[in-house]
Amino acid sequence: MTDGAVFLDRDGVLNEDVFPTPLRWSQVRFLPGALAAVARLTRAGLRVFVVTNKTAMGWKVLSPARNDEINRGILAAIEEAGGRVTKLYFCGHHPWAGCECRKPKPGMLVAAQREFGVEPGASWMVGDNLTDVLAGRAFGARTALVYGSEARRRRLARGIARARPDLVAPDLSSAVDRILADGKVLAPGRDASPP
């Protein structure tokens, strides 16, 4: 049995990435098609996890209470759109804290593996930064980089060539199209062997 999952970064994948991060719920703007993409993963029977670095917490710019408010709002919006997130993990440590959870380290993905029995080789990590790709690769998952705009894709070209994500797409919706077509991410309890 192979229990795969799809791990999603938050800012730049689900919602607009603003500097340093949305600091209150009213600043969250979902990217076009993102909520529907999570709903499609849910309808396909796949587990979805959100794994996000919250550097602004380490800098003391974002309070734990505000972070919780934003995350609750995002999860509620996903559910309202027909999607489901099994769990949202975040790293609130300072970038130089040396923690194991901050991407590009795979600590948040490993936590989901321990807590929910996620199989790395049957999973995807989708993010908008090379740190997401590196975390997914370190975990043993396939990786997708969403770039947002052609200008950003050009800026990331060298990093993409070095990190070699398995998939490069303009947005989450396009990435989900290809992940679902791939057919190698299995819902919990599905047998990986051919019929």
Residue frames as qw, qx, qy, qz and C-alpha x, y, z in Angstrom:
[[0.000, 0.890, 0.456, 0.000, 0.00, 0.00, 0.00],
 [0.438, 0.119, 0.022, 0.891, 1.28, 3.45, -0.87],
 [0.108, -0.852, -0.473, 0.198, -0.10, 6.51, 0.86],
 [0.428, 0.272, 0.137, 0.851, 0.87, 9.59, -1.08],
 [0.102, -0.818, -0.384, 0.415, 0.15, 13.23, -0.39],
 [0.402, 0.652, 0.155, 0.624, 0.52, 16.62, -1.97],
 [0.441, -0.557, -0.254, 0.656, 2.44, 19.19, 0.07],
 [0.267, 0.803, 0.279, 0.454, 1.78, 22.82, -0.78],
 [0.314, -0.056, -0.232, 0.919, 3.72, 25.90, 0.16],
 [0.043, 0.732, 0.583, -0.351, 1.39, 28.73, 1.18],
 [0.105, 0.840, -0.019, -0.532, 2.44, 32.22, 0.04],
 [0.125, 0.554, -0.609, -0.554, 2.96, 32.32, -3.72],
 [0.055, -0.037, -0.968, -0.242, 1.11, 29.03, -4.25],
 [0.055, -0.593, -0.797, 0.100, -2.26, 29.45, -2.53],
 [0.037, -0.939, -0.288, 0.186, -2.25, 33.19, -1.91],
 [0.409, 0.837, -0.123, 0.341, -0.32, 36.20, -3.17],
 [0.751, -0.211, -0.227, 0.584, 3.18, 36.47, -1.82],
 [0.011, 0.929, 0.006, 0.370, 3.64, 39.88, -0.20],
 [0.539, 0.243, -0.509, 0.625, 6.66, 41.04, 1.79],
 [0.055, -0.446, 0.891, -0.061, 7.30, 39.87, 4.43],
 [0.093, -0.266, -0.955, -0.089, 4.05, 37.85, 4.46],
 [0.361, -0.626, -0.365, -0.588, 0.39, 38.74, 5.00],
 [0.154, 0.178, -0.638, 0.733, 0.32, 40.13, 8.53],
 [0.431, 0.171, 0.550, -0.694, -3.46, 39.94, 9.01],
 [0.476, 0.341, 0.810, 0.036, -6.31, 38.01, 7.42],
 [0.372, 0.829, 0.237, -0.344, -7.54, 41.08, 5.52],
 [0.052, 0.737, -0.516, -0.434, -4.26, 41.08, 3.53],
 [0.471, -0.059, 0.860, 0.190, -4.72, 37.54, 2.17],
 [0.594, 0.514, -0.156, -0.599, -5.58, 37.39, -1.54],
 [0.785, 0.004, 0.615, 0.067, -5.98, 33.93, -3.06],
 [0.043, -0.373, 0.644, 0.667, -4.31, 33.30, -6.39],
 [0.690, 0.261, -0.180, -0.651, -6.65, 32.56, -9.33],
 [0.814, 0.162, -0.507, -0.233, -7.67, 28.90, -9.42],
 [0.148, 0.397, -0.809, 0.407, -5.81, 27.95, -6.24],
 [0.530, -0.092, 0.580, -0.612, -8.82, 27.08, -4.10],
 [0.862, 0.290, -0.060, -0.412, -10.39, 25.08, -6.94],
 [0.543, 0.480, -0.686, 0.061, -7.09, 23.24, -7.43],
 [0.134, -0.264, 0.823, -0.485, -7.06, 22.11, -3.79],
 [0.726, 0.119, 0.331, -0.590, -10.69, 21.01, -4.17],
 [0.786, 0.409, -0.386, -0.254, -9.70, 18.88, -7.18],
 [0.272, 0.392, -0.834, 0.276, -6.97, 17.18, -5.16],
 [0.413, -0.097, 0.660, -0.620, -9.49, 16.52, -2.40],
 [0.812, 0.259, 0.051, -0.521, -12.06, 15.08, -4.83],
 [0.660, 0.440, -0.606, -0.059, -9.33, 12.79, -6.17],
 [0.897, -0.398, -0.193, -0.025, -8.97, 11.40, -2.64],
 [0.642, 0.322, -0.349, 0.602, -5.50, 12.83, -2.05],
 [0.508, -0.718, -0.285, 0.382, -4.29, 14.15, 1.26],
 [0.325, 0.755, -0.013, 0.569, -3.14, 17.75, 1.13],
 [0.594, -0.569, -0.241, 0.516, -0.72, 19.33, 3.58],
 [0.213, 0.927, -0.043, 0.307, 0.41, 22.95, 3.74],
 [0.769, -0.332, -0.081, 0.540, 4.05, 23.49, 4.77],
 [0.237, 0.878, 0.097, 0.404, 5.18, 27.09, 5.10],
 [0.533, -0.059, -0.303, 0.788, 8.13, 29.06, 6.46],
 [0.155, -0.920, -0.310, -0.184, 6.96, 32.04, 8.51],
 [0.574, 0.186, -0.219, 0.767, 10.16, 34.04, 8.78],
 [0.147, -0.627, -0.039, -0.764, 8.15, 37.07, 9.92],
 [0.765, -0.599, -0.192, -0.135, 7.44, 35.24, 13.19],
 [0.808, -0.129, -0.150, 0.555, 11.17, 34.78, 13.80],
 [0.292, 0.361, -0.001, 0.886, 11.63, 38.48, 13.11],
 [0.094, -0.454, -0.637, 0.616, 8.82, 39.23, 15.62],
 [0.175, 0.066, -0.273, -0.944, 6.87, 41.05, 12.88],
 [0.636, -0.195, -0.516, -0.540, 4.05, 38.47, 12.85],
 [0.425, -0.353, 0.623, -0.553, 2.57, 37.37, 16.16],
 [0.050, 0.031, 0.998, 0.014, 1.54, 33.76, 16.80],
 [0.343, 0.495, 0.619, -0.503, -2.08, 34.94, 17.25],
 [0.421, 0.638, -0.176, -0.620, -2.11, 36.71, 13.86],
 [0.142, 0.335, -0.877, -0.314, -0.46, 33.72, 12.22],
 [0.191, 0.216, 0.936, -0.201, -3.15, 31.43, 13.66],
 [0.403, 0.598, 0.324, -0.613, -5.89, 33.81, 12.49],
 [0.358, 0.570, -0.486, -0.557, -4.51, 33.83, 8.94],
 [0.074, 0.173, -0.971, -0.148, -4.06, 30.06, 8.83],
 [0.306, 0.360, 0.793, -0.385, -7.59, 29.45, 10.16],
 [0.437, 0.635, 0.059, -0.634, -8.97, 31.79, 7.49],
 [0.278, 0.467, -0.716, -0.438, -7.05, 30.04, 4.73],
 [0.055, 0.018, 0.997, -0.043, -8.18, 26.58, 5.88],
 [0.370, 0.490, 0.595, -0.519, -11.80, 27.76, 6.15],
 [0.423, 0.618, -0.225, -0.623, -11.69, 29.24, 2.63],
 [0.159, 0.295, -0.900, -0.278, -10.27, 25.98, 1.26],
 [0.177, 0.227, 0.928, -0.236, -13.04, 23.99, 2.95],
 [0.400, 0.579, 0.302, -0.642, -15.71, 26.40, 1.71],
 [0.410, 0.568, -0.471, -0.536, -14.41, 25.83, -1.84],
 [0.957, 0.104, -0.092, -0.253, -14.69, 22.04, -1.42],
 [0.582, 0.470, -0.600, 0.283, -11.08, 21.27, -0.47],
 [0.788, -0.613, -0.027, -0.057, -9.54, 19.81, 2.63],
 [0.301, 0.660, -0.599, 0.340, -6.12, 20.22, 4.21],
 [0.807, -0.246, -0.523, 0.125, -5.14, 17.33, 6.45],
 [0.561, -0.685, -0.163, 0.436, -2.80, 19.57, 8.44],
 [0.321, 0.880, -0.101, 0.335, -0.99, 22.88, 8.07],
 [0.769, -0.360, -0.099, 0.519, 2.59, 22.95, 9.36],
 [0.243, 0.924, -0.070, 0.288, 4.62, 26.13, 9.75],
 [0.706, -0.098, -0.251, 0.655, 8.13, 27.02, 10.81],
 [0.124, -0.964, -0.169, -0.164, 8.08, 30.21, 12.87],
 [0.724, -0.458, 0.049, 0.514, 11.79, 30.17, 13.66],
 [0.029, 0.877, -0.272, -0.394, 14.32, 32.84, 12.79],
 [0.781, 0.568, -0.247, -0.076, 16.20, 31.98, 9.57],
 [0.375, 0.566, -0.667, 0.308, 19.45, 31.42, 11.50],
 [0.690, -0.460, 0.332, -0.450, 17.92, 29.41, 14.33],
 [0.107, 0.397, -0.910, -0.048, 19.30, 26.16, 12.91],
 [0.702, 0.039, 0.501, -0.505, 15.97, 24.32, 13.25],
 [0.290, -0.040, 0.909, 0.297, 15.12, 21.18, 11.33],
 [0.384, 0.602, 0.672, -0.196, 11.70, 22.39, 10.17],
 [0.198, 0.781, -0.076, -0.587, 12.65, 25.39, 8.03],
 [0.813, 0.483, 0.269, 0.183, 12.67, 24.65, 4.31],
 [0.653, 0.361, -0.568, -0.348, 14.92, 23.73, 2.51],
 [0.079, -0.190, 0.941, -0.270, 15.17, 21.16, 5.30],
 [0.454, -0.198, -0.707, -0.505, 12.38, 18.57, 5.09],
 [0.012, 0.011, -0.792, 0.610, 11.35, 18.65, 8.76],
 [0.532, 0.151, 0.239, -0.798, 7.71, 19.63, 8.19],
 [0.724, 0.227, -0.490, -0.428, 7.29, 16.90, 5.57],
 [0.382, 0.150, -0.875, 0.258, 8.96, 14.38, 7.87],
 [0.269, 0.011, 0.599, -0.754, 6.52, 15.41, 10.62],
 [0.721, 0.194, -0.064, -0.663, 3.60, 14.58, 8.30],
 [0.614, 0.251, -0.741, -0.106, 5.25, 11.26, 7.46],
 [0.149, 0.091, -0.849, 0.498, 5.51, 10.38, 11.14],
 [0.359, 0.125, 0.470, -0.797, 2.07, 11.64, 12.07],
 [0.708, 0.368, 0.121, -0.591, 0.08, 10.43, 9.06],
 [0.743, -0.022, 0.648, 0.164, 2.15, 7.69, 7.41],
 [0.509, 0.799, -0.095, -0.305, 2.89, 9.64, 4.24],
 [0.850, 0.025, 0.359, 0.386, 5.03, 7.77, 1.73],
 [0.127, -0.689, 0.244, 0.670, 7.64, 10.16, 0.27],
 [0.215, -0.137, 0.761, 0.597, 8.00, 8.39, -3.08],
 [0.096, 0.548, 0.793, 0.249, 4.25, 8.62, -3.72],
 [0.117, -0.835, -0.359, 0.400, 4.07, 12.32, -2.87],
 [0.418, 0.613, 0.170, 0.649, 4.62, 15.76, -4.42],
 [0.309, -0.602, -0.240, 0.697, 5.95, 19.00, -2.96],
 [0.316, 0.706, 0.394, 0.497, 4.62, 22.10, -4.75],
 [0.351, -0.717, -0.180, 0.575, 6.17, 25.48, -4.06],
 [0.397, 0.904, 0.107, 0.114, 7.17, 28.77, -5.62],
 [0.101, -0.881, 0.462, -0.018, 10.74, 28.86, -4.33],
 [0.606, 0.418, -0.673, 0.072, 13.81, 26.71, -4.78],
 [0.190, -0.332, 0.757, -0.530, 13.77, 26.02, -1.02],
 [0.800, 0.066, 0.271, -0.531, 10.47, 24.17, -1.57],
 [0.819, 0.418, -0.370, -0.129, 12.01, 22.06, -4.32],
 [0.296, 0.480, -0.750, 0.346, 15.05, 21.27, -2.17],
 [0.473, -0.221, 0.619, -0.587, 12.86, 20.31, 0.81],
 [0.884, 0.204, 0.067, -0.415, 10.75, 18.02, -1.35],
 [0.696, 0.484, -0.529, 0.043, 13.81, 16.43, -2.91],
 [0.015, 0.442, -0.766, 0.467, 15.42, 15.90, 0.53],
 [0.665, -0.071, 0.479, -0.569, 12.20, 14.21, 1.65],
 [0.287, -0.045, 0.924, 0.250, 12.17, 11.92, -1.40],
 [0.467, 0.636, 0.524, -0.321, 9.05, 13.38, -3.03],
 [0.442, 0.438, 0.437, 0.649, 8.66, 14.57, -6.58],
 [0.180, -0.534, -0.213, 0.798, 8.72, 18.33, -6.85],
 [0.299, 0.709, 0.491, 0.408, 6.87, 21.06, -8.70],
 [0.250, -0.320, -0.109, 0.907, 7.87, 24.70, -8.94],
 [0.214, 0.816, 0.519, 0.138, 5.16, 27.25, -9.74],
 [0.485, -0.012, 0.049, 0.873, 6.64, 30.47, -11.05],
 [0.035, 0.709, 0.425, -0.562, 3.72, 32.89, -11.38],
 [0.384, 0.869, -0.011, -0.310, 4.97, 35.01, -14.27],
 [0.842, 0.448, -0.021, 0.299, 7.32, 34.63, -17.22],
 [0.131, 0.831, -0.349, 0.414, 9.55, 37.36, -15.79],
 [0.610, -0.579, 0.477, -0.255, 9.90, 35.42, -12.54],
 [0.973, 0.104, 0.194, 0.069, 10.53, 32.20, -14.45],
 [0.608, 0.674, -0.198, 0.370, 13.40, 33.90, -16.28],
 [0.187, -0.781, 0.438, -0.405, 14.82, 35.18, -12.96],
 [0.768, -0.369, 0.476, -0.218, 14.67, 31.65, -11.51],
 [0.835, 0.457, -0.268, -0.152, 16.07, 29.91, -14.62],
 [0.340, 0.542, -0.720, 0.267, 19.53, 29.16, -13.22],
 [0.392, -0.275, 0.697, -0.534, 18.15, 27.94, -9.90],
 [0.873, 0.183, 0.149, -0.426, 15.59, 25.77, -11.69],
 [0.715, 0.506, -0.482, -0.016, 18.38, 24.23, -13.77],
 [0.117, 0.447, -0.784, 0.415, 20.35, 23.44, -10.59],
 [0.488, -0.121, 0.629, -0.593, 17.45, 22.23, -8.44],
 [0.249, 0.063, -0.859, -0.443, 15.78, 20.28, -11.29],
 [0.559, 0.103, 0.509, -0.647, 12.15, 20.15, -10.15],
 [0.372, 0.168, 0.894, 0.184, 10.19, 17.33, -11.74],
 [0.182, 0.719, 0.618, 0.262, 7.60, 19.81, -12.95],
 [0.147, -0.227, -0.064, 0.961, 7.61, 23.53, -13.69],
 [0.051, 0.647, 0.716, 0.257, 4.21, 25.23, -14.07],
 [0.052, 0.495, 0.049, 0.866, 2.85, 28.78, -14.07],
 [0.458, -0.390, 0.246, -0.760, 0.42, 28.20, -11.18],
 [0.397, -0.144, 0.833, -0.357, -1.06, 25.65, -8.80],
 [0.767, 0.358, 0.249, -0.470, -3.95, 24.82, -11.11],
 [0.644, 0.593, -0.453, -0.169, -1.61, 23.85, -13.95],
 [0.029, 0.447, -0.864, 0.231, 0.59, 21.86, -11.57],
 [0.582, 0.019, 0.668, -0.464, -2.44, 19.97, -10.23],
 [0.783, 0.465, -0.118, -0.396, -3.54, 19.14, -13.80],
 [0.535, 0.531, -0.657, 0.013, -0.23, 17.40, -14.35],
 [0.199, -0.316, 0.828, -0.418, -0.04, 15.78, -10.91],
 [0.722, 0.149, 0.463, -0.493, -3.48, 14.22, -11.35],
 [0.770, 0.521, -0.256, -0.264, -2.66, 13.12, -14.91],
 [0.146, 0.573, -0.796, 0.131, 0.56, 11.54, -13.62],
 [0.870, -0.183, -0.297, -0.349, -1.45, 9.04, -11.58],
 [0.650, 0.173, -0.637, 0.377, 1.47, 8.11, -9.33],
 [0.151, -0.251, 0.528, -0.797, 0.27, 9.93, -6.23],
 [0.432, -0.290, -0.830, -0.201, -2.02, 7.44, -4.56],
 [0.519, -0.565, 0.035, -0.641, -4.81, 8.13, -2.14],
 [0.287, -0.390, 0.784, -0.388, -4.46, 6.41, 1.23],
 [0.683, 0.045, 0.659, -0.312, -5.27, 2.71, 1.02],
 [0.764, 0.565, -0.112, -0.290, -5.05, 2.39, -2.78],
 [0.864, -0.161, 0.390, 0.274, -2.94, -0.48, -3.98],
 [0.023, 0.749, -0.420, -0.511, 0.11, 0.56, -6.01],
 [0.385, -0.094, 0.857, 0.330, 0.15, -2.70, -7.99],
 [0.330, 0.118, -0.477, -0.806, -1.50, -2.82, -11.43],
 [0.759, 0.017, 0.280, -0.587, -4.97, -4.40, -11.64]]
